[in-house]
């Protein structure tokens, strides 16, 4: 299973923000982890939700293992 963060990037796009805008909220290292769909802690997710005044499901999505490979391929082509 995987947690992916494309919804966060969709939100940034809708707000007219670039990925570097995340550096005002979280560290550049953590922002890079998000870009690679790596693990983050709940404190980071909380910071993002507080900043954007949203629920976690507006920023992340859980993908079951069998769908994970296809989603990762699609993310790399964006």
KOLDRENNU-527825 format. One record per residue: x, y, z of N, C-alpha, C in turn. Coordinates in steps of 0.1 Angstrom, whole numbers, plus 5000, padded with zeros to 4 digits. Example, Ala and Ser with C-alpha at 12.3 -4.5 7.8 and 13.67 -1.06 7.14 Angstrom:
REM KOLDRENNU-527825
513249435078512349555078513249675078/512849785071513749895071512950005079/
//
This chain:
REM KOLDRENNU-527825
500849885000500050005000500950125000/500350234995501150354994500250474997/500850575003500150705005500750794994/499950864986500550954976499951094978/500751184974500451324977500051414965/499551354955499251434943498051524946/497251494955496151594958496651724964/497751714971498451834976498851924965/499551854955500051934943498851984935/497751914934496551964927496052094934/496052084948495652204955496552324953/497852294953498752404950498552464936/498252384927498052434913496752514913/495652474919494452544920494652684927/495552684936495752814943496752904936/497352854925498352924917499652934924/499952824932501252824939502152714933/503452744935504452644930504852554942/505552444939505952354949506852414960/507652514955508552584964507752654975/506552684973505752754983505652664996/505752534995505752445006506852475016/507952535011509152565019508852665030/507752735028507352835039506552765050/506152645047505352565057506152455063/506952385055507752265059509152285054/510052205059511452215054511552165040/512552215033512852165019513052015018/513651955029513851815029512551735030/511651785038510351725039509551745026/509651855020508951885007509451784997/510751754997511351664987510751524990/510551485003509951355006508551345000/507851455001506451454996506451434981/507451494974507551484960507851344955/508551264964508851124961507851024968/506751084973505750994980506350914991/507350974998507950895009507150925022/507550855033506850875046507151005052/506051065058506151185065505451155079/505651245089505051215101503751295102/502951265112501651325113501751475117/502851515123502951655126503151735113/503751685103503951745090502551755083/501851645083500451655078499551755085/499751765098498951855106499352005101/500552035100501052165095500352205082/500452105073499852135059498352155060/497652075068496152085070495852225076/496652255086496352385093496552505083/497652495075497952605066496852615055/496452505050495452505039494052495044/493852485057492552475063491752365056/492252245057491552135050491752005058/491051905053491151775059492251695052/492851595058493951515052493651455039/492351405037492051345025492051445013/492051575016492251665005493651685000/494551625007496051635004496651495001/496051385006496651255004495651154999/496151044994495350934990496050804993/495350704998495850575000495650484988/496650424983496550334971496850194975/495950104973496349964976497449914968/498149814973499349764966499249734951/498149664947497949624933497849744924/497349864929497249984921498450074922/499350044932500450134935501350154923/501750054917502750064906502250154894/500950134891500350214880500350364884/499950394896499850534901501250594901/502250524905503650584905504150614891/503850524882504150554868503450674863/502150694866501450814862502050944868/502450934880502951054887504251094881/505051004876506351034870506151104857/505051084850504851144837504151284838/503851324850503251464852504251574852/
//
